[in-house]
């Protein structure tokens, strides 16, 4: 177990720090996207800034690695545990083990579907359904007043993950009001550029008339752009593209006219997480749900803000 943690880049600390310093065990999804890289940096920088000892584990997008890391944090008797659950289901058993060990848990970024909300103290992250709705609202406005069918292909995030489930649901709810919008193909691109390119290649081969791509994150959208250009088409023109995240590479593509609209999803959860960690460690009551503030960007807005983007 300890070896696995070490392999995941975690600290094999062993005995809990007894120098009054809070020790936080953090299980990260992986390193699948630009968003995840920025999220990890935010957490590591904020822990250092807050004087919190961080035991960090990278699960390489595998739930079994996360569960293993969470159990190792219990063995190490860390003071607080936080994690971004790679998928929504299958956490109750390990969360009950952590609760029985008397260690408070904070969910960050993604949620779990557990009915027992006593298993964690707080969930800090975005409203993914709202993000999907914002994407749908832009598309409805873009095609306002037209009657021709609009063929949409969708690159979903990691199967079973909260962002994939909710971004899909929010988008479908908004466009579902007008029958001209048709999702002609929808498949997971696992939130990565490589898979996004691979799946978009397949979409292009099996669909002759694609009007719009809705990708659940920038990275899959950027991979899809490679596929679209490889097919001799102009991304942002022949095929309109909507993505979610607003990481630098996505914003650059938006400014360059290859993406048409981006819904922001902030990865900068570190500082708010560390405030929550200190409070739960002190036994203070905390908000059960901490929502992150985020906006949307058009091509013009991206050109204006690119120079100041942090990630
Ligand atoms: C969203 C986060 C998602 C990002 C992807 O909060 O969980 O996972 O949108 C990342 O880029 O891979």
Boltz pocket constraint, residues with backbone or C-beta under 6 A from the ligand:
constraints:
  - pocket:
      binder: B
      contacts: [[A, 32], [A, 33], [A, 34], [A, 35], [A, 36], [A, 109], [A, 110], [A, 125], [A, 126], [A, 163], [A, 190], [A, 191], [A, 216], [A, 217], [A, 218], [A, 219], [A, 244], [A, 245], [A, 265], [A, 266]]
      max_distance: 6.0
